[in-house]
């Protein structure tokens, strides 16, 4: 490659020269010999890798804002990351509050209504919020001839001394259940935040790829061509590929 441009210059000059002087022939022969020993070949590749929309979607689904960071557009992606952190904080806080209220109403029912928590399901805790005692509930089921729903008086006993205590219990139970229900909206917001981030990331990737210069590679080569009954000539090739 050291001789490539020198050879090109001098051989071109010699090809069009009309002199047969001995120094010129000597120089020409030297250049020819050098090209035979080291053929000239120059190549260059300019590569701008485009971004993948699919990868941007995966990143955004894992962590909102990460897809924008991949697309080099985190100036808008940071808001999705902030929203993600905020929503997780709300989710954790609401979950803890709901569980705290559930522990409270169970303990309150044990102390004031005389229940036992062993083996009790969610329906039992909802029922005791509406009926003063197990007898009152069973009487209501008997009137409706729904005997299968009646509770065992010994294992599922409860009795609220006053209506006010039952209402206090109901307030704690309702607060816990409502909070658990509201958590579903937070989960929905987390999902929506990911979807919105993925859409935004794809948009940014598309814009990025449009600005990328088309990949270009080119190759330059030249050497000697020996043809019968013709003098040695210089061959020059230039190729480009998009």
VOTI-152208 format. One record per residue (C-alpha): residue in one letter; x, y, z. Coordinates in steps of 0.001 Angstrom, whole numbers, plus 524288, in hexadecimal, padded with zeros to 5 digits. Layout:
N
AXYZ ...
This chain:
242
X800008000080000 X80BD9808CA801D6 X80DF88090D7F33B X7FFC0809F87EF00 X7FE078186B7ECBB X80C0A81A717E81E X80A6980F977DE45 X7FD7F814CE7D991 X803438222D7D73A X80F7A81DF47D033 X80994812F27C834 X7FED081BD37C349 X80904825A67BF24 X8112081B347B898 X8057F8158B7B15E X80320822367AA36 X8115A826087A8A6 X816EB8256E79ADE X8253C8242B79EAF X82D8F817DC79E6A X838A281D167A6B0 X8403A813367AEBD X83DF3819F67BC15 X82F3C819CA7BA0C X82F4980B7B7B655 X8377A808437C222 X82E1880F567CB50 X8226D808E57C4E3 X828777FB747C684 X82B3D7FE047D4CE X81D3E8020B7D75A X818077F6287D02E X8207F7ED497D852 X81BBB7F3A67E4D1 X80D8F7F1E27E0DE X8100B7E3A37DDCB X815B77E1B47EB59 X80B0F7E96A7F268 X7FDE97EB0F7EB47 X7F6AC7F7307EF70 X7E9B97F53B7F627 X7E2DA7FFA27FDF9 X7D5D87FD51804A4 X7CDC8804FE80E40 X7C1078027B81524 X7B87280CA581B90 X7AE6B8063A82455 X7A39080C9A82C24 X79C078020E8335F X78D8280467833DF X7856C802738402B X77BF07F721841AF X76DAD7FA9B844BA X76B957ED1884A9E X776E27EEF885406 X771B07FC58857CD X764747F64485B11 X76ABE7EBC68638E X772B47F5EC86AE7 X766B67FE6486D40 X75EC37F2DC87225 X769957EF6887BB0 X76B457FD638806C X764068090F87AA9 X76DCA812E88757E X77813808AC8727B X773478077A86476 X7748981633862C1 X7823C815868685D X7858980B1F85E40 X77FFD813E885396 X7883181F33858CD X77C17826E185C98 X77C0D8261B86B65 X777DF8345886C71 X769F082F5F86ACE X76C67821D687066 X76FF68272187DCF X761CA82AB788041 X75DB181C8E87E6F X7684781852887F7 X763C282261891F1 X755B381DF089036 X759F480FD889218 X760BF812F089EDE X7552A81AD98A3B0 X74B588102E8A05C X75373805CC8A731 X7542280E8A8B326 X7454C80FED8B2FD X743A3801508B0FC X74C507FDCE8BC8B X746158080B8C545 X73827803E58C21F X73B5C7F5828C3AC X741367F7CE8D113 X735B3800148D551 X72BC37F5F68D0B6 X732C77EB188D7F0 X733FF7F37D8E41E X7255A7F6308E3FB X722967E7B58E1F2 X72AC27E4228EDD2 X723957EE8D8F584 X715CD7EA0A8F258 X7193D7DBD68F4F8 X71EEF7DF299022E X713457E7E69052D X709BA7DCF0901E0 X711007D36790AA6 X7109A7DCE3915F4 X702C47E2109147D X6FAEA7D7AC90D3D X701727CB9D912E8 X7056E7C571905E0 X7110D7BCA89030E X719137BF688F6D1 X71CC77B14B8F429 X716F87AC1F8E787 X70F2B7B8598E467 X70E067BD138D666 X70B357CA7A8D091 X6FC867C7F18CFFE X6FC007C5B28DEB2 X7024B7D2DB8E1B3 X6F8E57D9888D84F X6ED1A7D2D48DE8B X6F0157D6A38EC8A X6F0727E4DC8E842 X6E1F77E4198E49E X6DC1B7DB808EF5E X6DC4F7DD698FE06 X6DDFB7CEED90112 X6DF037C17A8FAED X6D12B7BE838FF56 X6CBCC7CA5B8F843 X6D2C67C64E8EBCC X6CE297B8248ECA0 X6C0207BC788EEDC X6C0C97C4BF8E291 X6C5D07B91D8DAA1 X6BB5B7B0308E028 X6B0B67B9A28DBF3 X6B63F7B9388CE3A X6B7807AA4D8CF1A X6C5EA7ABA58CBF2 X6CA797A2108D648 X6D77879F348CFB1 X6DC4C7ACF18D301 X6D9747ABC48E198 X6E53E7AC4F8EAAA X6E8CF7A2CA8F56A X6E5C57A9D190214 X6F1377A3B89094D X6FC437A5878FF5E X6F7587B1DE8F89B X6F1EF7B9269042E X6F14D7C80990520 X6E8F17D1B190C90 X6EA6F7E07D90CC5 X6E6CB7E65F919CF X6E23D7F30A91360 X6DEC27F7C2905E7 X6E8F9802659074A X6F3E27F859908A6 X6EF1B7F11D8FCB9 X6EF2B7FDDB8F505 X6FCF5800E88F9AA X701427F3948F4EF X6FA457F5968E81A X7016A802798E5FB X70EBC7FBEB8E7A4 X70AC07F0778DF07 X705807F9748D45A X711D8801CC8D4A1 X71A7A7F5E18D2D3 X712437EFF38C801 X710F37FCD38C0BF X71F9D7FEDA8C11D X722187F1338BBD9 X718897F4178B0D2 X71F13801178ADD7 X72C3E7FA4B8AC91 X727287F45289FFE X7267C801E689A0A X734A98043C89DCF X7387A7F76989744 X730F47FBB788B3D X73840808A888B4F X7453C8015988C18 X741897F96D88021 X73CCA80579878DD X7496380C9E87C09 X7512E80190875E8 X748BE80164869B3 X749D18102886817 X7588A80F8686A05 X759B4804A885FE1 X751EF80C8B855E3 X75A348188D8586B X766C5810998577B X762BA80B0C84A3D X75FDD818C484581 X76D4781D5F849E0 X773F48119F8439B X76D0E8149D836CF X771A6822B98375F X77F6E81E5F83AC5 X78029814DD82F6C X77B9481F40825DA X786F2827CF829EF X790E881D208286B X7993A81EA581C2D X797268132E812FD X7A19780906814E9 X7AC0580ABD80A97 X7B7C28027580741 X7C142804AC7FC4D X7CCBF7FD847F6C6 X7D7DD8029C7EE5A X7E1A67F9AE7E7E2 X7EB707FA987DCED X7F5E67F1E57D759 X7FC697ED807CAD6 X7F6457E6BD7BF47 X7FEC17DE7A7B646 X7F85B7DBF57A914 X7FEA07D49079DC0 X803EE7DD9B79304 X8008B7E96B79B66 X808F77F1377A4A3 X8072B7EFED7B337 X7FC3A7F8FB7B7B4 X7F6FE7FE1A7C47F X7E9687F9817C8BC X7E1B4802397D1E5 X7D4E87FDEF7D8AF X7CBDA805D57E154 X7BFCE7FF617E750 X7B58C804677F0C8 X7AAEF7FCED7F7F2 X79F1B802767FEFE 
